[in-house]
Amino acid sequence: MSALQIAQDAANINPGLAAIGYGLAAIGPGIGVGLIFSSVISGTARQPEARGVLLGLAWTTFAIVEVLALIGFVVYFIATAG
């Protein structure tokens, strides 16, 4: 039995409920992205010469946080396939 089949059997839920769950899961990465770039703006205002370093770190952490949203999207499709 494959891992996909096990996940589909365990997540035998209503597709509407899965959509609500994904919407709630997308709130976390949305808040995270907002906090990342607000910190970059604040740090740049305090120390303008560190702008390049801060932006590099911001884009790296932005990508990591967005992976969480993509994982939620994949879990949504796994939950609704079946």
FIFILO-265781 format. One record per atom (N, C-alpha, C): x, y, z; residue in one letter. Coordinates in nm, 2 decimals, padded with zeros to 4 digits, always signed. Layout:
! residues N
@c1 = X	c2 = Y	c3 = Z	res = A $
...
//
This chain:
! residues 82
@c1 = +00.08	c2 = -00.12	c3 = +00.00	res = M $
@c1 = +00.00	c2 = +00.00	c3 = +00.00	res = M $
@c1 = +00.09	c2 = +00.12	c3 = +00.00	res = M $
@c1 = +00.06	c2 = +00.22	c3 = -00.09	res = S $
@c1 = +00.15	c2 = +00.33	c3 = -00.10	res = S $
@c1 = +00.11	c2 = +00.44	c3 = +00.00	res = S $
@c1 = +00.20	c2 = +00.53	c3 = +00.02	res = A $
@c1 = +00.18	c2 = +00.64	c3 = +00.12	res = A $
@c1 = +00.07	c2 = +00.73	c3 = +00.08	res = A $
@c1 = +00.05	c2 = +00.75	c3 = -00.05	res = L $
@c1 = -00.06	c2 = +00.83	c3 = -00.11	res = L $
@c1 = -00.19	c2 = +00.76	c3 = -00.07	res = L $
@c1 = -00.20	c2 = +00.63	c3 = -00.09	res = Q $
@c1 = -00.33	c2 = +00.56	c3 = -00.06	res = Q $
@c1 = -00.36	c2 = +00.57	c3 = +00.09	res = Q $
@c1 = -00.26	c2 = +00.56	c3 = +00.17	res = I $
@c1 = -00.28	c2 = +00.56	c3 = +00.32	res = I $
@c1 = -00.33	c2 = +00.70	c3 = +00.36	res = I $
@c1 = -00.27	c2 = +00.81	c3 = +00.29	res = A $
@c1 = -00.31	c2 = +00.95	c3 = +00.32	res = A $
@c1 = -00.45	c2 = +00.97	c3 = +00.28	res = A $
@c1 = -00.49	c2 = +00.91	c3 = +00.16	res = Q $
@c1 = -00.63	c2 = +00.93	c3 = +00.11	res = Q $
@c1 = -00.73	c2 = +00.86	c3 = +00.20	res = Q $
@c1 = -00.69	c2 = +00.74	c3 = +00.25	res = D $
@c1 = -00.78	c2 = +00.67	c3 = +00.33	res = D $
@c1 = -00.80	c2 = +00.74	c3 = +00.47	res = D $
@c1 = -00.69	c2 = +00.80	c3 = +00.52	res = A $
@c1 = -00.70	c2 = +00.87	c3 = +00.65	res = A $
@c1 = -00.77	c2 = +01.00	c3 = +00.64	res = A $
@c1 = -00.76	c2 = +01.06	c3 = +00.52	res = A $
@c1 = -00.82	c2 = +01.20	c3 = +00.50	res = A $
@c1 = -00.95	c2 = +01.19	c3 = +00.42	res = A $
@c1 = -01.04	c2 = +01.10	c3 = +00.45	res = N $
@c1 = -01.16	c2 = +01.09	c3 = +00.38	res = N $
@c1 = -01.26	c2 = +01.19	c3 = +00.43	res = N $
@c1 = -01.24	c2 = +01.31	c3 = +00.39	res = I $
@c1 = -01.33	c2 = +01.42	c3 = +00.44	res = I $
@c1 = -01.39	c2 = +01.49	c3 = +00.32	res = I $
@c1 = -01.49	c2 = +01.57	c3 = +00.36	res = N $
@c1 = -01.57	c2 = +01.65	c3 = +00.26	res = N $
@c1 = -01.47	c2 = +01.75	c3 = +00.19	res = N $
@c1 = -01.48	c2 = +01.77	c3 = +00.06	res = P $
@c1 = -01.39	c2 = +01.87	c3 = -00.01	res = P $
@c1 = -01.42	c2 = +02.01	c3 = +00.04	res = P $
@c1 = -01.54	c2 = +02.05	c3 = +00.08	res = G $
@c1 = -01.56	c2 = +02.18	c3 = +00.13	res = G $
@c1 = -01.49	c2 = +02.20	c3 = +00.26	res = G $
@c1 = -01.49	c2 = +02.10	c3 = +00.34	res = L $
@c1 = -01.42	c2 = +02.11	c3 = +00.47	res = L $
@c1 = -01.27	c2 = +02.12	c3 = +00.45	res = L $
@c1 = -01.22	c2 = +02.05	c3 = +00.34	res = A $
@c1 = -01.07	c2 = +02.06	c3 = +00.31	res = A $
@c1 = -01.04	c2 = +02.20	c3 = +00.26	res = A $
@c1 = -01.13	c2 = +02.26	c3 = +00.19	res = A $
@c1 = -01.10	c2 = +02.40	c3 = +00.14	res = A $
@c1 = -01.10	c2 = +02.50	c3 = +00.25	res = A $
@c1 = -01.19	c2 = +02.48	c3 = +00.35	res = I $
@c1 = -01.19	c2 = +02.57	c3 = +00.47	res = I $
@c1 = -01.06	c2 = +02.55	c3 = +00.54	res = I $
@c1 = -01.01	c2 = +02.42	c3 = +00.56	res = G $
@c1 = -00.89	c2 = +02.39	c3 = +00.62	res = G $
@c1 = -00.77	c2 = +02.46	c3 = +00.55	res = G $
@c1 = -00.77	c2 = +02.45	c3 = +00.42	res = Y $
@c1 = -00.66	c2 = +02.51	c3 = +00.35	res = Y $
@c1 = -00.66	c2 = +02.67	c3 = +00.37	res = Y $
@c1 = -00.78	c2 = +02.72	c3 = +00.36	res = G $
@c1 = -00.79	c2 = +02.87	c3 = +00.39	res = G $
@c1 = -00.74	c2 = +02.91	c3 = +00.52	res = G $
@c1 = -00.77	c2 = +02.83	c3 = +00.62	res = L $
@c1 = -00.71	c2 = +02.86	c3 = +00.76	res = L $
@c1 = -00.56	c2 = +02.84	c3 = +00.76	res = L $
@c1 = -00.51	c2 = +02.74	c3 = +00.69	res = A $
@c1 = -00.37	c2 = +02.71	c3 = +00.69	res = A $
@c1 = -00.29	c2 = +02.82	c3 = +00.62	res = A $
@c1 = -00.36	c2 = +02.89	c3 = +00.52	res = A $
@c1 = -00.29	c2 = +03.00	c3 = +00.45	res = A $
@c1 = -00.27	c2 = +03.12	c3 = +00.53	res = A $
@c1 = -00.34	c2 = +03.13	c3 = +00.64	res = I $
@c1 = -00.33	c2 = +03.25	c3 = +00.73	res = I $
@c1 = -00.19	c2 = +03.27	c3 = +00.79	res = I $
@c1 = -00.14	c2 = +03.15	c3 = +00.83	res = G $
@c1 = +00.00	c2 = +03.16	c3 = +00.89	res = G $
@c1 = +00.11	c2 = +03.21	c3 = +00.80	res = G $
@c1 = +00.12	c2 = +03.16	c3 = +00.68	res = P $
@c1 = +00.22	c2 = +03.21	c3 = +00.59	res = P $
@c1 = +00.19	c2 = +03.36	c3 = +00.55	res = P $
@c1 = +00.07	c2 = +03.40	c3 = +00.54	res = G $
@c1 = +00.03	c2 = +03.54	c3 = +00.51	res = G $
@c1 = +00.08	c2 = +03.63	c3 = +00.62	res = G $
@c1 = +00.06	c2 = +03.59	c3 = +00.75	res = I $
@c1 = +00.11	c2 = +03.67	c3 = +00.86	res = I $
@c1 = +00.26	c2 = +03.67	c3 = +00.86	res = I $
@c1 = +00.32	c2 = +03.55	c3 = +00.83	res = G $
@c1 = +00.47	c2 = +03.54	c3 = +00.83	res = G $
@c1 = +00.53	c2 = +03.64	c3 = +00.73	res = G $
@c1 = +00.48	c2 = +03.64	c3 = +00.61	res = V $
@c1 = +00.53	c2 = +03.73	c3 = +00.51	res = V $
@c1 = +00.52	c2 = +03.88	c3 = +00.55	res = V $
@c1 = +00.41	c2 = +03.91	c3 = +00.61	res = G $
@c1 = +00.39	c2 = +04.05	c3 = +00.65	res = G $
@c1 = +00.49	c2 = +04.08	c3 = +00.76	res = G $
@c1 = +00.52	c2 = +03.99	c3 = +00.85	res = L $
@c1 = +00.62	c2 = +04.02	c3 = +00.96	res = L $
@c1 = +00.76	c2 = +04.03	c3 = +00.90	res = L $
@c1 = +00.79	c2 = +03.94	c3 = +00.80	res = I $
@c1 = +00.93	c2 = +03.95	c3 = +00.74	res = I $
@c1 = +00.95	c2 = +04.08	c3 = +00.68	res = I $
@c1 = +00.86	c2 = +04.13	c3 = +00.60	res = F $
@c1 = +00.89	c2 = +04.25	c3 = +00.53	res = F $
@c1 = +00.87	c2 = +04.38	c3 = +00.61	res = F $
@c1 = +00.79	c2 = +04.37	c3 = +00.72	res = S $
@c1 = +00.78	c2 = +04.48	c3 = +00.81	res = S $
@c1 = +00.91	c2 = +04.49	c3 = +00.89	res = S $
@c1 = +00.98	c2 = +04.38	c3 = +00.92	res = S $
@c1 = +01.10	c2 = +04.39	c3 = +00.99	res = S $
@c1 = +01.21	c2 = +04.44	c3 = +00.90	res = S $
@c1 = +01.21	c2 = +04.41	c3 = +00.77	res = V $
@c1 = +01.30	c2 = +04.47	c3 = +00.67	res = V $
@c1 = +01.29	c2 = +04.62	c3 = +00.67	res = V $
@c1 = +01.17	c2 = +04.66	c3 = +00.66	res = I $
@c1 = +01.14	c2 = +04.81	c3 = +00.65	res = I $
@c1 = +01.19	c2 = +04.88	c3 = +00.78	res = I $
@c1 = +01.16	c2 = +04.82	c3 = +00.89	res = S $
@c1 = +01.21	c2 = +04.87	c3 = +01.02	res = S $
@c1 = +01.36	c2 = +04.87	c3 = +01.03	res = S $
@c1 = +01.42	c2 = +04.76	c3 = +00.99	res = G $
@c1 = +01.57	c2 = +04.75	c3 = +01.00	res = G $
@c1 = +01.64	c2 = +04.85	c3 = +00.90	res = G $
@c1 = +01.58	c2 = +04.87	c3 = +00.78	res = T $
@c1 = +01.63	c2 = +04.96	c3 = +00.69	res = T $
@c1 = +01.62	c2 = +05.10	c3 = +00.73	res = T $
@c1 = +01.51	c2 = +05.13	c3 = +00.80	res = A $
@c1 = +01.49	c2 = +05.27	c3 = +00.86	res = A $
@c1 = +01.59	c2 = +05.30	c3 = +00.97	res = A $
@c1 = +01.63	c2 = +05.20	c3 = +01.04	res = R $
@c1 = +01.73	c2 = +05.22	c3 = +01.15	res = R $
@c1 = +01.87	c2 = +05.22	c3 = +01.10	res = R $
@c1 = +01.90	c2 = +05.14	c3 = +01.00	res = Q $
@c1 = +02.04	c2 = +05.12	c3 = +00.95	res = Q $
@c1 = +02.03	c2 = +05.11	c3 = +00.80	res = Q $
@c1 = +02.03	c2 = +05.22	c3 = +00.73	res = P $
@c1 = +02.01	c2 = +05.21	c3 = +00.58	res = P $
@c1 = +02.12	c2 = +05.14	c3 = +00.51	res = P $
@c1 = +02.24	c2 = +05.14	c3 = +00.56	res = E $
@c1 = +02.35	c2 = +05.07	c3 = +00.49	res = E $
@c1 = +02.34	c2 = +04.91	c3 = +00.50	res = E $
@c1 = +02.25	c2 = +04.86	c3 = +00.58	res = A $
@c1 = +02.23	c2 = +04.72	c3 = +00.59	res = A $
@c1 = +02.12	c2 = +04.67	c3 = +00.50	res = A $
@c1 = +02.07	c2 = +04.76	c3 = +00.41	res = R $
@c1 = +01.96	c2 = +04.72	c3 = +00.33	res = R $
@c1 = +01.98	c2 = +04.60	c3 = +00.24	res = R $
@c1 = +02.09	c2 = +04.58	c3 = +00.18	res = G $
@c1 = +02.12	c2 = +04.47	c3 = +00.10	res = G $
@c1 = +02.12	c2 = +04.34	c3 = +00.17	res = G $
@c1 = +02.18	c2 = +04.34	c3 = +00.29	res = V $
@c1 = +02.18	c2 = +04.21	c3 = +00.37	res = V $
@c1 = +02.04	c2 = +04.18	c3 = +00.41	res = V $
@c1 = +01.97	c2 = +04.28	c3 = +00.46	res = L $
@c1 = +01.83	c2 = +04.25	c3 = +00.51	res = L $
@c1 = +01.74	c2 = +04.20	c3 = +00.40	res = L $
@c1 = +01.75	c2 = +04.26	c3 = +00.28	res = L $
@c1 = +01.67	c2 = +04.21	c3 = +00.17	res = L $
@c1 = +01.71	c2 = +04.07	c3 = +00.13	res = L $
@c1 = +01.83	c2 = +04.04	c3 = +00.13	res = G $
@c1 = +01.87	c2 = +03.90	c3 = +00.10	res = G $
@c1 = +01.82	c2 = +03.80	c3 = +00.20	res = G $
@c1 = +01.82	c2 = +03.83	c3 = +00.32	res = L $
@c1 = +01.76	c2 = +03.75	c3 = +00.43	res = L $
@c1 = +01.61	c2 = +03.74	c3 = +00.41	res = L $
@c1 = +01.55	c2 = +03.85	c3 = +00.38	res = A $
@c1 = +01.40	c2 = +03.86	c3 = +00.36	res = A $
@c1 = +01.36	c2 = +03.77	c3 = +00.25	res = A $
@c1 = +01.43	c2 = +03.77	c3 = +00.14	res = W $
@c1 = +01.38	c2 = +03.68	c3 = +00.03	res = W $
@c1 = +01.40	c2 = +03.54	c3 = +00.06	res = W $
@c1 = +01.51	c2 = +03.51	c3 = +00.13	res = T $
@c1 = +01.53	c2 = +03.37	c3 = +00.17	res = T $
@c1 = +01.42	c2 = +03.32	c3 = +00.26	res = T $
@c1 = +01.39	c2 = +03.39	c3 = +00.36	res = T $
@c1 = +01.29	c2 = +03.35	c3 = +00.46	res = T $
@c1 = +01.15	c2 = +03.36	c3 = +00.40	res = T $
@c1 = +01.13	c2 = +03.45	c3 = +00.30	res = F $
@c1 = +01.00	c2 = +03.45	c3 = +00.23	res = F $
@c1 = +00.98	c2 = +03.32	c3 = +00.16	res = F $
@c1 = +01.08	c2 = +03.27	c3 = +00.09	res = A $
@c1 = +01.07	c2 = +03.14	c3 = +00.02	res = A $
@c1 = +01.04	c2 = +03.03	c3 = +00.11	res = A $
@c1 = +01.10	c2 = +03.03	c3 = +00.23	res = I $
@c1 = +01.08	c2 = +02.92	c3 = +00.33	res = I $
@c1 = +00.94	c2 = +02.93	c3 = +00.38	res = I $
@c1 = +00.89	c2 = +03.05	c3 = +00.41	res = V $
@c1 = +00.75	c2 = +03.06	c3 = +00.46	res = V $
@c1 = +00.65	c2 = +03.02	c3 = +00.35	res = V $
@c1 = +00.67	c2 = +03.06	c3 = +00.23	res = E $
@c1 = +00.58	c2 = +03.02	c3 = +00.12	res = E $
@c1 = +00.57	c2 = +02.87	c3 = +00.09	res = E $
@c1 = +00.68	c2 = +02.80	c3 = +00.13	res = V $
@c1 = +00.68	c2 = +02.66	c3 = +00.11	res = V $
@c1 = +00.57	c2 = +02.60	c3 = +00.20	res = V $
@c1 = +00.55	c2 = +02.66	c3 = +00.32	res = L $
@c1 = +00.44	c2 = +02.61	c3 = +00.41	res = L $
@c1 = +00.30	c2 = +02.62	c3 = +00.34	res = L $
@c1 = +00.28	c2 = +02.73	c3 = +00.27	res = A $
@c1 = +00.15	c2 = +02.75	c3 = +00.20	res = A $
@c1 = +00.14	c2 = +02.64	c3 = +00.09	res = A $
@c1 = +00.25	c2 = +02.61	c3 = +00.02	res = L $
@c1 = +00.25	c2 = +02.51	c3 = -00.09	res = L $
@c1 = +00.22	c2 = +02.37	c3 = -00.03	res = L $
@c1 = +00.28	c2 = +02.34	c3 = +00.09	res = I $
@c1 = +00.26	c2 = +02.21	c3 = +00.15	res = I $
@c1 = +00.11	c2 = +02.20	c3 = +00.19	res = I $
@c1 = +00.05	c2 = +02.31	c3 = +00.24	res = G $
@c1 = -00.09	c2 = +02.31	c3 = +00.27	res = G $
@c1 = -00.18	c2 = +02.29	c3 = +00.14	res = G $
@c1 = -00.14	c2 = +02.34	c3 = +00.03	res = F $
@c1 = -00.21	c2 = +02.33	c3 = -00.10	res = F $
@c1 = -00.20	c2 = +02.18	c3 = -00.14	res = F $
@c1 = -00.09	c2 = +02.12	c3 = -00.13	res = V $
@c1 = -00.07	c2 = +01.97	c3 = -00.16	res = V $
@c1 = -00.16	c2 = +01.89	c3 = -00.07	res = V $
@c1 = -00.16	c2 = +01.92	c3 = +00.06	res = V $
@c1 = -00.24	c2 = +01.84	c3 = +00.15	res = V $
@c1 = -00.39	c2 = +01.85	c3 = +00.12	res = V $
@c1 = -00.43	c2 = +01.97	c3 = +00.07	res = Y $
@c1 = -00.57	c2 = +02.00	c3 = +00.03	res = Y $
@c1 = -00.60	c2 = +01.90	c3 = -00.08	res = Y $
@c1 = -00.51	c2 = +01.89	c3 = -00.19	res = F $
@c1 = -00.55	c2 = +01.80	c3 = -00.30	res = F $
@c1 = -00.54	c2 = +01.66	c3 = -00.26	res = F $
@c1 = -00.46	c2 = +01.62	c3 = -00.17	res = I $
@c1 = -00.46	c2 = +01.48	c3 = -00.12	res = I $
@c1 = -00.59	c2 = +01.45	c3 = -00.04	res = I $
@c1 = -00.63	c2 = +01.55	c3 = +00.03	res = A $
@c1 = -00.76	c2 = +01.53	c3 = +00.11	res = A $
@c1 = -00.88	c2 = +01.52	c3 = +00.02	res = A $
@c1 = -00.88	c2 = +01.59	c3 = -00.09	res = T $
@c1 = -01.00	c2 = +01.59	c3 = -00.18	res = T $
@c1 = -00.99	c2 = +01.48	c3 = -00.28	res = T $
@c1 = -00.88	c2 = +01.43	c3 = -00.31	res = A $
@c1 = -00.87	c2 = +01.32	c3 = -00.41	res = A $
@c1 = -00.92	c2 = +01.19	c3 = -00.35	res = A $
@c1 = -01.02	c2 = +01.14	c3 = -00.41	res = G $
@c1 = -01.07	c2 = +01.02	c3 = -00.35	res = G $
@c1 = -01.21	c2 = +00.98	c3 = -00.37	res = G $
//
